[in-house]
Amino acid sequence: MAVTLKLDKDTYQLGETIRAEVTVTNEGAVPANVPVPELALPSVSLHVTRRPDAPTPESFLVRIQGNAKNARLQPGESVTGVIEIPAVDPHGQLIEAYYEPRGSIHPYFEGTEMQVSNRVPVKIHAGGKKLYARISTEAGPIKLEFFADRAMNHVLSFVQLAQRGYFDGIVYHRVVPHFVIQGGDPTGTGSGGPGYKLPAEFNEIPHVPGILSMARTSDPHSAGSQYFICTDDCPNLDNQYTVFGRVVDGLDAVMKIGESERNAGKYHMQKVEIVVE
């Protein structure tokens, strides 16, 4: 199979939607069943490369989920899928598609058999602005800044879910005083998620008050939509959970929610908006 990647343009503004067309062509002599291109591990993952001296020189945009839809291609036939992702990291980058990986993808697709597309350069301009999430709660507003240059896959997932209204109305279902408040589960039970998992993007940023980090199970590569915000220093979490942002305004609201275990289920993410300012 031959895999090609094409973007709808080469320059974007921060927060704008990138439309990536991935085309798979059967160059063989016999018909073949192939996954339809989509951002799902059985099908397509995206590899993002930054400058070599960047704090995190590369990121992998991955959604670990079930089987992908298949298409049957005759020799010479192609199938194209469009993957839409928000522009969250304001730096020059190269993007390529990893198609139909076989075997383990950890760590970082090393030794994984797959088809690799062409590399496409892309520029994302911020104009001195940043990407934020504004969360309305009964305790007051909370404003989050993202660390896309450290955990791009987690930031992108959070932003996409927020833009779909996924978080609106969800409670902070877990409150541990002097530790964390946790939300992002649409069931409110601590066991719900978006239907996919994210590979770990552990980094050097410490878990201190106001840090935004992703919850997971005992499997390091099991994060979904549940996140937590630290209300105290939590050094035991460092390099064990993916930090992907921090509170820049409204820490008093976080602390109010985190005052008592009785607050679990009491406070809601009434509305989560993604803004550039």
N, C-alpha and C positions, 0 to 999 in steps of 0.2 A: 504494500500500500504506500502511496505517496501522500504526504500531508503538507498542505500549504496554509499559511496564516496571512490574513489581510485585515488591516484596520480601516475604519471609515475615514480617518484623517490622521495626520502625524503630530498634531499639536492640540492640546486640550486645556481647558481651564480647570482648576481644582474643583472637585465636586461634580464635574460634567460626566456624562455617561460615555464610556468607551465601547464601541461596537466591534467585536472581533469576529470575523468570519473564518471558520476553520473548514477546509474542504479536504475530503478524503477520496482518493481516486484509486480504483482497482487497476493496477498495472500488470496483474497476473494474467494467465491464460485461461483460468477457470472462474466461475462465479464464486462469490464469497459473501458470507454474512458478517457485517461489521457494525460496531456501535455507532449510532448517530452522534455526531459531535455535539457535546454539551459539557458544562462544567460539572463533571461527576467522575470519580476515580476510574470506573470501568471504561470511561471514554476519554475525556480531555482534562488535563491539568495544565496550568500556565506557569512557565518559568520566567521570572523577572530578574534581570541583571542590572546592577548599578555600577558606578565607578568602583575600581578595585580598592580604593582607600575609604569607602563608605563604612560606617559602623556595622552595617549588615549588607554585604556586597550582593546578596541574592535572596530572593523570596520565592516561595512556591505557593501558587493559588490552587488549593485542593479541596474537594468536597468528597469525603469518604461516605459512600452510600451504596444502595443495592444495585441490582443489574440495570444497565442502560438499555434504551430502546435500540433494536437492531434494524438495519436495512440490508437488503440483498442486492449486491452490485454485480452486474455482468462485467466482463472484461472491458475496460475503457470507461465505464460509468463512474460517476462521482456522486457524493452526498455532502451537503453543506449545512452547517449549523452556525447560528449566531449566538455568541456569548456576550452578554452585556454586563459590564462591571463599572463601578464608579471610580473616577480618578481620585485616589486618596493620598498619593505620595508625590509631592511637587519636586520631582527631580527628573533628569534625563535617564531613560531606561531603554533596555532592549527586552523584547518579549518574544518568546517562542512557545509553541504548543507541544506538549508531550501527549502522545496518543496511544491508547490501549496498552498501558504498562502491564507487565507480567511479573509476578513475584512481589516481594516486599518493596515498599517505597521508602522504608526507613533505613538509614537516615538520608534524606535529601536525594532519593532516587539513585543512590550510588549502586552500580551493578545491576540496575533494573533494565530488563529488555523492553524496548518500546520504539515507536516511530517518532522522530523529531522533525518539526517543521522548520522552515526558514525563520531567521531572526528579523524582527521588525523594530526599528527605532521609534521612540515616542517621547515627546516632551510635554510636561505638565506644568503650566504656569500658575503661580499663586498670587502674584501681584502684592506680596507682603501680607496676604491673608492666611488664615488657617481654617481647618475643618473642625467643627465642634458638634457635639450632641447636646441639645437642651432637653432636660427631663423635668416635666412638671409633676410634683408630688404634693400630698396634703401637708408635708412638712416644709414645703418651700421649693423653689427651683434649684436644680443641680445642673451645672455646665461642665461637660467633659471635653478635654483635648485628647487627640489620638497620637500614638507613636507609630505611624505607618512605616517609618524607616526601620523599626525594630520588629514589628509583628504585622506585616502587611495583610496576610491572609485573615487574621482575626479582626483587624480593623475593617477590612472590606466586607466580611460577613456581617459584622455588627451594623455597619452603615446600610447594607442592602436590606437587612431585616427591619431596621428602623424606618427606612423609606417605604417599605411595604405596610407599615402600621403594625408589624408583628408584636411589638412590645407594649402597645397602647392598652392600658387597663390591667396589665400584669402586676401582681403583688410582689413585694419583697418578702419571700416566703421563709427566709432564714435570717435570724438576727442573733449574733453572738457578741455581747458587750465586750468592748476592748479588743475586738478581733475584726469582724467583718459584718456587712449586710450583704445579702445575696438575693438576686432576682433573675428574671429572664426566662423563667419556666412558665409556659402558657397554662399548664395544668395546676400550678401552685403547689405541687407535691414534692418537688425536688427531683423528679424522675423524667420530666418532659424535655423536649428539645425540638429542633427544626427539621429533623429527618435526615440529617447528615452529621458527620463528625469532622473535626479539624485536627490536623497533625500539630504537635507541639511546636511553638516558636519561643522557647525559653531564651531569656536574655539577661543582661547584667543589671537591669534596673531593680532596685530594692523595693520590697513591699513595706511602704511607710504610709502614714495616714493620708487618705485621698487617692491612693493608687487604685487604678482600675485593672482587674486581672480576670482571667477566665477560669471558671470552675470546671472540674472534670471528675471522672471516676479514677480508680487505681491505674487505669490504662493512660499513659501520658498523651496518647493520641485520640482522646475521646471527648474533647471539648465540643460544645454545640452552641447553644444560645445563652446558657446560664453564666452570669458574671458576678463578681463580688467587688466591693469597694472596701478597702481597709480603713478601720477606725483607730488603729494603733500600729506600732511597729510590729511586723510579723516576719522576722528574719528566717523562721523555719520554712517559709513558703518560697524563699528566694531560689531561683533556678529550678523550681519544681512546678511552677504554674506560669502561664504566659501573661506577662504584663503588656498591656496594649494601650494604656492611656492614663489620665489622671484628672482629678477634679480641679478646675481652675476657679470655680465660683460655686458657692452653695455647700461648702463643707459643713456649715452649721446644720443644714438640713440632713446631711448624711449622719452627723453625730446625734441628732435628735431621733432619727429612726433607730440608730444603734444603741440607744440608752438602755433598752430592756428587751429580754427575750419575748415579753408579752407583745411587743410591736410586730412580731412575725405575722404576716398576713393582714396587718392593719393599714399599711401604707402602700399606695399603688404608683406605678409609672403611668400617670394619667395620660400623658402624651409625650412621645419622644420625637424630636425634630432634628434633622441634620441641617446645619447652616454653615456658610462660609462667610467669615467676617474678620 
